[in-house]
């Protein structure tokens, strides 16, 4: 085998290893998706549970379909605040208690244009936070006390 063929084989092997590593890393960043319902309306929500996923949230996204959202899951109820740093779109932020009842809603929250960014905080402890397209909470007439549900959980 010539020297150049040997170098080419090593380069190909290194490239394949690097591609496999990058693919594996990208796959780990993908959030699981869970369907969460409000009345008859289904939202396919990306589930975020880790600190890294929560910190990134919907940053950098330039669109959010009407049936999509992001569901933040916290290990226990608390007063979890959110901000709109590096956001490109407005969203509705909906805080839910451990039973998926709405505890607070911030409507049509715009991207942050100030430094530091303002924080949006619930009025009572929540265990979940759902972010959806701006205006949908009002359109669907969501209010404090209304409940979401996951299919198949007996609700």
C-alpha positions in Angstrom: 0.0 0.0 0.0 1.4 3.4 -1.0 2.0 6.1 1.6 -0.7 8.3 0.0 -3.4 5.6 0.2 -2.4 4.9 3.8 -2.8 8.7 4.7 -6.1 8.8 2.8 -7.4 5.8 4.7 -6.4 7.4 8.0 -8.1 10.6 7.0 -11.3 8.8 6.1 -11.3 6.9 9.4 -10.7 10.1 11.4 -13.5 11.8 9.4 -15.9 8.9 10.1 -15.0 9.0 13.8 -15.6 12.7 14.0 -18.9 12.4 12.2 -20.0 9.7 14.6 -19.1 11.8 17.6 -20.9 14.9 16.2 -24.0 12.8 15.3 -24.0 11.4 18.8 -23.7 14.8 20.4 -26.5 16.3 18.2 -28.7 13.3 19.1 -28.2 13.9 22.8 -29.4 17.6 22.5 -32.7 16.5 20.9 -35.4 16.9 23.5 -38.1 14.3 23.9 -41.6 15.3 22.7 -44.7 14.9 24.8 -48.3 15.6 23.7 -50.0 17.9 26.3 -53.7 18.8 25.9 -55.8 21.8 26.8 -59.4 20.8 26.2 -59.4 19.3 22.7 -56.2 21.2 21.7 -53.0 19.2 21.5 -49.6 20.7 21.7 -46.5 18.7 20.7 -44.1 20.0 23.3 -40.4 19.4 23.5 -39.7 18.3 27.1 -36.7 20.0 28.8 -35.6 18.7 32.2 -31.9 19.4 32.5 -30.3 22.7 33.5 -28.6 23.0 30.1 -31.9 22.4 28.2 -33.7 24.9 30.5 -31.0 27.6 29.9 -31.3 27.3 26.1 -35.1 26.9 25.9 -36.4 28.4 22.7 -33.4 30.8 22.2 -32.5 31.4 18.6 -35.7 29.9 17.1 -37.5 32.1 14.5 -40.8 30.2 14.5 -43.1 28.2 16.6 -46.0 26.4 15.0 -49.5 26.7 16.6 -49.4 23.1 17.7 -45.9 23.2 19.1 -44.5 24.2 22.4 -41.8 23.7 25.0 -42.5 22.0 28.3 -40.2 22.8 31.2 -40.3 20.1 33.9 -38.9 20.9 37.3 -38.2 18.3 40.0 -40.4 20.1 42.5 -42.9 23.0 42.7 -41.2 26.4 42.9 -41.4 30.0 41.8 -39.5 29.6 38.5 -38.9 32.9 36.6 -38.2 33.1 32.9 -36.6 35.7 30.6 -36.5 36.3 26.9 -32.7 36.6 26.3 -31.7 35.7 22.7 -35.3 35.1 21.8 -36.4 36.0 18.3 -40.2 35.5 18.7 -42.9 36.4 21.2 -44.5 33.6 23.2 -47.1 32.9 25.8 -45.6 31.5 29.1 -48.0 29.3 31.1 -47.0 28.1 34.6 -48.7 24.8 35.8 -48.8 23.2 39.2 -48.0 19.5 39.9 -51.6 18.6 38.8 -51.2 20.6 35.5 -53.6 23.4 36.6 -52.7 26.8 35.3 -51.2 29.0 38.1 -50.1 32.0 36.0 -50.0 33.2 32.4 -47.8 35.8 30.8 -49.4 36.8 27.4 -47.4 37.6 24.2 -44.1 38.2 26.0 -41.8 39.9 23.5 -38.1 39.2 22.9 -35.7 41.0 25.2 -34.3 44.3 24.0 -32.9 45.6 27.3 -29.8 44.7 29.2 -30.4 43.1 31.7 -33.5 41.3 30.4 -36.7 41.6 32.6 -37.8 38.4 34.4 -41.3 37.0 34.3 -42.4 35.3 37.5 -45.4 33.3 38.5 -47.6 34.4 41.5 -47.6 30.9 43.0 -45.5 27.7 42.9 -45.4 25.7 39.7 -43.8 22.5 38.6 -44.2 22.8 34.8 -44.0 25.7 32.4 -45.3 25.6 28.9 -44.2 28.0 26.2 -46.5 28.3 23.2 -47.0 30.7 20.3 -47.9 34.2 21.3 -51.6 34.9 21.5 -52.8 31.3 21.8 -53.5 31.4 25.5 -55.9 34.3 24.9 -57.4 32.8 21.8 -58.1 29.5 23.7 -59.4 31.5 26.6 -57.0 29.9 29.1 -57.3 31.2 32.7 -55.9 30.4 36.1 -57.3 27.1 37.4 -57.8 25.6 33.9 -56.2 22.2 33.5 -53.9 20.6 30.9 -53.6 16.8 30.7 -51.5 14.1 29.1 -53.4 11.5 27.2 -53.7 8.2 29.0 -53.2 9.5 32.5 -56.8 8.9 33.5 -58.0 12.5 33.1 
